[in-house]
Structures are given as C-alpha cells and as structure tokens.
C-alpha cells in the first residue's frame, strides 16, 4: 500500500500542466501563411490578423499561470521568405514551487530569407520560484531575427518581492549552422541578494535581452543614440554577425518603456497587445 507521501506526490504530478505549440509558416504569393499548427495541453496559438506580408501569432496559456512541475515547449519554424511576428497574449506568471522546477523549452528555426520577430511579453517570477528555461535558435544564412525576452523578479507594484528561488536560463544561437552565441544565466538561493550585487543587476529587479541577427555597428549606434532618454541601464555589443542588447531597470514598467524604445530604435514595432 503506498504511503501518504507517495500518494501526495502522485496527486501533485497528475495535476501538473503541460503544453506544446508546434508552428511552421511559409511564404505564398508574397504573403505568410500557416503551414502547420500543432497544439497540446494548455498552450494555444491564435492569429489575430496579418499586416502586409507578415503573419502575427499570439501564444495563449489557458491555465492562467505556471508553477513547479509544469512543462511547456514551443517549436517554431519560419520558411523561406516568410515573415512571422510571434508574442504572447499577456505576461507569463511563474509561481512558487513546492519542489520540482518549471521547465520551458523554446526552439526557433528560420530558413534563408525568412524573418522572425520573437516578442513575448514579460515573464514574471514569484518568490520561491524554480524555473529552468532553454532557448535554442537556428538562423540560416540570409535569414533575420529579432528576439526580446524580459524577466521581472517580483511584482513591486503589488508589494511583492522575490527573495529566494532558482532561475536557470540557457540560450544557444546558431547562424548558418555555427554556434555564435552561448549564454547561461543562473540565480540560485538568495536571488534578491544576488540582484543587489552591482555586477549582477545593481539592485534592479527587471532585466531583458534583445538579440538581433544580423547585427552590425549600425544597430549599436541606433541604440546608443537614445542616450539619456532611457530610465534604466542599457548596453549593446555586436560580434559574430549578431548584436545583443542588455537592459536592467528598477521595476517592470520602466523596463517595458526602455525595451519598447530600444526595439523602435532597431526598427521593430511591438505587437498591439503590448500597449493594451
């Protein structure tokens, strides 16, 4: 006969959410159309409208939030000459975990001549969160990508703070089959104390990374020209055919304003849902 602890664990695992989106798009007659849509679990993708030759895709988590033990995967392929703008309907909330980590895997693949703007709204982490996320990107020669991911450690506007937990964020980007960007962020234990370190976030609780392919000196100058108009800290560099901008701010609202300004300087307009 199973013990009470075993029954509790089995019940917990049986109630964990899973979700998967598999989406591929193709160019047809100068317009981007869906080639394959695969949805499982609590993840859905909707297509509100098209703008010019681009297709807009909005990811929706019908579960309303994510917690420990949940597992989600997103797999997107952009065909030759296709243009996709992908984002989320709202900020994703990752709640505290009683043990196991939340696992999120994002795989993006862009064929020659394809363009992908990956622009989800913020990921908001709650106290005692345990999140392990991996983002793998495969960009063909002649393709282009703008990828922006923002993370907020606690909702200060609600009087909430993230004191401790685990956050692992692993990015791997290949250009023409060659690894050009490998980055792993890990905050474990006393996250608030680590963010206070001047070499980490200097007390900021909101941060974002913007990856641009191809990235050139022009991209750097466009962002640096913003000068003192930004409220948080922003740095940008280019190498290996890519450009990467880092943003840090004291709160989520400030980060969002700075992120929108940086994307605009790069010629990227955020989805309308960001502004509602």
C-alpha positions as CSV (number, residue, x, y, z in Angstrom):
1,X,0.0,0.0,0.0
2,X,1.5,3.4,-1.0
3,X,2.4,5.8,1.8
4,X,0.7,9.1,2.3
5,X,3.7,10.9,1.0
6,X,3.7,8.8,-2.2
7,X,0.0,9.4,-2.8
8,X,0.6,13.2,-2.3
9,X,3.4,13.1,-4.8
10,X,1.4,11.2,-7.4
11,X,-1.5,13.5,-7.0
12,X,0.8,16.5,-7.4
13,X,2.3,15.1,-10.6
14,X,-1.1,14.2,-12.0
15,X,-2.2,17.8,-11.7
16,X,0.9,19.3,-13.4
17,X,0.2,21.2,-16.6
18,X,1.9,20.5,-19.9
19,X,1.6,22.5,-23.1
20,X,3.1,22.4,-26.6
21,X,2.9,24.6,-29.7
22,X,4.4,23.4,-33.0
23,X,4.0,26.1,-35.6
24,X,5.5,26.4,-39.1
25,X,4.8,29.2,-41.6
26,X,5.5,29.6,-45.3
27,X,5.5,32.4,-47.9
28,X,2.8,32.0,-50.6
29,X,2.2,34.7,-53.2
30,X,4.1,37.2,-51.2
31,X,2.0,36.6,-48.0
32,X,3.0,34.5,-45.0
33,X,0.6,31.7,-44.2
34,X,0.3,28.9,-41.7
35,X,1.7,25.6,-42.9
36,X,1.3,23.5,-39.7
37,X,-0.3,24.2,-36.3
38,X,0.1,21.7,-33.5
39,X,-1.4,22.4,-30.1
40,X,-1.4,20.3,-27.0
41,X,-2.3,20.8,-23.3
42,X,-2.9,24.3,-22.1
43,X,-1.0,26.2,-24.8
44,X,-2.8,27.7,-27.8
45,X,-1.8,29.9,-30.7
46,X,-4.1,32.5,-32.3
47,X,-3.7,34.6,-35.4
48,X,-5.5,38.0,-34.9
49,X,-4.7,39.4,-38.3
50,X,-2.0,40.0,-40.9
51,X,0.0,43.2,-41.6
52,X,1.4,43.4,-45.1
53,X,3.4,40.2,-45.8
54,X,3.7,39.3,-42.1
55,X,1.7,36.9,-40.1
56,X,1.1,37.6,-36.4
57,X,0.9,34.7,-33.9
58,X,-0.2,35.1,-30.3
59,X,0.6,32.4,-27.7
60,X,-2.0,31.8,-25.0
61,X,-1.7,29.8,-21.8
62,X,-5.2,28.8,-20.9
63,X,-4.0,27.6,-17.5
64,X,-3.5,31.3,-16.4
65,X,-0.1,30.7,-14.8
66,X,2.7,28.2,-14.4
67,X,4.1,26.5,-11.3
68,X,6.6,23.9,-10.3
69,X,6.5,20.6,-12.3
70,X,4.8,22.2,-15.3
71,X,6.4,21.6,-18.7
72,X,5.9,23.7,-21.8
73,X,7.5,23.6,-25.2
74,X,7.3,26.0,-28.2
75,X,8.6,24.9,-31.6
76,X,8.5,27.5,-34.4
77,X,9.8,27.2,-38.0
78,X,9.8,30.1,-40.5
79,X,10.1,29.1,-44.1
80,X,12.0,30.7,-46.9
81,X,10.8,34.3,-47.5
82,X,8.2,34.1,-44.7
83,X,7.7,36.8,-42.1
84,X,6.3,36.0,-38.6
85,X,5.7,38.2,-35.6
86,X,5.2,36.0,-32.5
87,X,4.3,37.0,-29.0
88,X,2.1,36.3,-26.0
89,X,-1.3,37.5,-25.0
90,X,-0.1,38.6,-21.6
91,X,2.9,38.5,-19.2
92,X,3.6,34.9,-18.1
93,X,3.5,34.3,-14.4
94,X,5.7,31.6,-12.8
95,X,4.5,30.9,-9.3
96,X,6.4,29.3,-6.4
97,X,7.3,25.6,-6.5
98,X,6.9,23.1,-3.7
99,X,9.9,21.1,-5.2
100,X,10.3,20.4,-8.9
101,X,11.2,23.1,-11.4
102,X,9.1,24.5,-14.1
103,X,10.6,23.6,-17.5
104,X,10.2,25.7,-20.6
105,X,11.8,25.0,-23.9
106,X,11.7,27.3,-26.9
107,X,13.0,26.2,-30.3
108,X,13.1,28.7,-33.2
109,X,14.3,28.0,-36.7
110,X,14.5,30.5,-39.6
111,X,15.1,29.5,-43.2
112,X,17.0,31.6,-45.8
113,X,15.1,34.9,-46.5
114,X,12.8,34.3,-43.5
115,X,12.2,36.9,-40.8
116,X,11.1,36.2,-37.2
117,X,10.3,38.8,-34.5
118,X,10.0,36.8,-31.3
119,X,8.5,39.3,-28.9
120,X,6.7,37.7,-25.9
121,X,5.6,39.9,-23.0
122,X,7.4,39.7,-19.7
123,X,8.0,36.6,-17.6
124,X,7.1,37.4,-14.0
125,X,8.7,35.3,-11.3
126,X,7.3,34.9,-7.8
127,X,9.0,34.2,-4.6
128,X,10.4,30.6,-4.2
129,X,10.1,30.1,-8.0
130,X,12.0,27.3,-9.7
131,X,12.3,27.9,-13.4
132,X,14.6,26.1,-15.9
133,X,14.3,27.6,-19.4
134,X,16.2,26.8,-22.6
135,X,16.0,28.8,-25.9
136,X,17.6,27.2,-29.0
137,X,17.8,29.3,-32.2
138,X,18.9,28.1,-35.6
139,X,19.2,31.0,-38.1
140,X,20.1,30.2,-41.7
141,X,22.4,32.5,-43.7
142,X,20.3,35.2,-45.3
143,X,17.6,35.0,-42.5
144,X,16.9,37.6,-39.9
145,X,15.8,37.6,-36.3
146,X,14.8,40.0,-33.5
147,X,14.4,38.2,-30.2
148,X,13.4,40.0,-27.0
149,X,12.9,38.3,-23.6
150,X,12.2,40.2,-20.4
151,X,12.2,38.8,-16.9
152,X,10.8,40.5,-13.7
153,X,11.8,39.2,-10.3
154,X,8.7,40.0,-8.2
155,X,5.8,42.4,-8.6
156,X,6.9,45.5,-6.8
157,X,3.7,47.4,-7.8
158,X,1.8,44.8,-5.8
159,X,4.1,45.0,-2.8
160,X,5.6,41.6,-3.6
161,X,9.3,40.7,-3.6
162,X,11.2,37.7,-4.8
163,X,13.7,36.8,-2.1
164,X,14.8,33.3,-3.0
165,X,14.3,30.6,-5.6
166,X,16.1,29.2,-8.7
167,X,16.3,30.7,-12.2
168,X,18.3,29.0,-14.9
169,X,18.2,30.5,-18.4
170,X,20.2,28.8,-21.2
171,X,20.4,30.3,-24.7
172,X,22.2,28.8,-27.7
173,X,22.1,30.5,-31.1
174,X,23.5,29.1,-34.3
175,X,24.0,31.1,-37.5
176,X,24.5,29.1,-40.7
177,X,24.9,26.0,-38.5
178,X,27.7,27.6,-36.5
179,X,27.3,28.4,-32.8
180,X,27.7,32.2,-32.4
181,X,26.1,32.8,-29.1
182,X,26.0,30.7,-25.9
183,X,24.7,32.3,-22.7
184,X,23.7,30.7,-19.4
185,X,22.2,32.8,-16.5
186,X,21.9,31.1,-13.1
187,X,20.5,32.7,-10.0
188,X,20.0,30.2,-7.1
189,X,19.2,30.6,-3.5
190,X,19.0,34.2,-2.3
191,X,18.1,35.8,-5.6
192,X,17.3,39.2,-4.1
193,X,20.8,39.4,-2.6
194,X,22.4,38.4,-5.8
195,X,20.4,41.0,-7.8
196,X,21.6,43.7,-5.4
197,X,25.2,43.0,-6.4
198,X,26.5,45.8,-8.7
199,X,28.0,43.2,-11.1
200,X,24.6,41.4,-11.5
201,X,21.8,44.0,-11.5
202,X,22.9,46.7,-9.1
203,X,19.6,46.4,-7.2
204,X,17.4,46.2,-10.3
205,X,14.6,43.6,-10.4
206,X,13.7,43.7,-14.1
207,X,16.0,42.7,-17.0
208,X,15.8,42.0,-20.7
209,X,17.9,40.7,-23.5
210,X,17.5,41.7,-27.2
211,X,19.2,39.5,-29.8
212,X,19.5,40.8,-33.4
213,X,20.6,38.8,-36.4
214,X,22.2,40.0,-38.5
215,X,23.8,42.5,-36.1
216,X,26.1,45.3,-37.2
217,X,27.6,48.5,-35.9
218,X,24.6,50.4,-37.2
219,X,22.4,48.5,-34.7
220,X,24.7,49.6,-31.9
221,X,24.7,53.2,-32.9
222,X,20.9,53.3,-33.2
223,X,20.5,52.1,-29.6
224,X,23.3,54.3,-28.2
225,X,21.8,57.3,-29.9
226,X,18.9,57.0,-27.4
227,X,21.4,58.4,-24.8
228,X,19.8,59.8,-21.7
229,X,16.2,59.2,-22.8
230,X,16.3,55.7,-21.2
231,X,15.5,55.4,-17.4
232,X,17.4,52.1,-16.8
233,X,20.8,50.8,-17.8
234,X,21.3,49.6,-21.4
235,X,24.4,48.2,-23.1
236,X,24.8,46.7,-26.6
237,X,27.6,45.0,-28.5
238,X,28.0,43.2,-31.8
239,X,30.2,40.3,-32.8
240,X,30.0,37.0,-34.8
241,X,27.3,38.5,-37.1
242,X,24.9,39.2,-34.2
243,X,24.1,42.1,-31.8
244,X,23.0,41.8,-28.2
245,X,21.5,44.5,-26.0
246,X,21.1,44.1,-22.2
247,X,18.6,46.1,-20.2
248,X,18.2,46.4,-16.4
249,X,15.7,48.5,-14.6
250,X,14.3,49.0,-11.1
251,X,10.8,47.9,-12.0
252,X,8.8,46.3,-14.7
253,X,7.1,49.4,-16.0
254,X,10.5,51.2,-16.5
255,X,11.9,48.1,-18.3
256,X,9.0,47.9,-20.6
257,X,9.3,51.6,-21.6
258,X,13.0,51.2,-22.2
259,X,12.5,47.9,-24.1
260,X,9.9,49.5,-26.5
261,X,12.3,52.4,-27.1
262,X,15.2,50.0,-27.9
263,X,13.1,47.9,-30.3
264,X,11.8,51.1,-32.0
265,X,15.4,52.2,-32.5
266,X,16.1,48.9,-34.2
267,X,13.1,49.4,-36.5
268,X,10.9,46.9,-34.7
269,X,7.3,47.7,-33.6
270,X,5.9,45.7,-30.7
271,X,2.6,43.8,-31.0
272,X,-0.5,45.8,-30.2
273,X,-1.2,43.6,-27.2
274,X,1.9,45.1,-25.5
275,X,0.2,48.5,-25.5
276,X,-3.2,47.5,-24.2
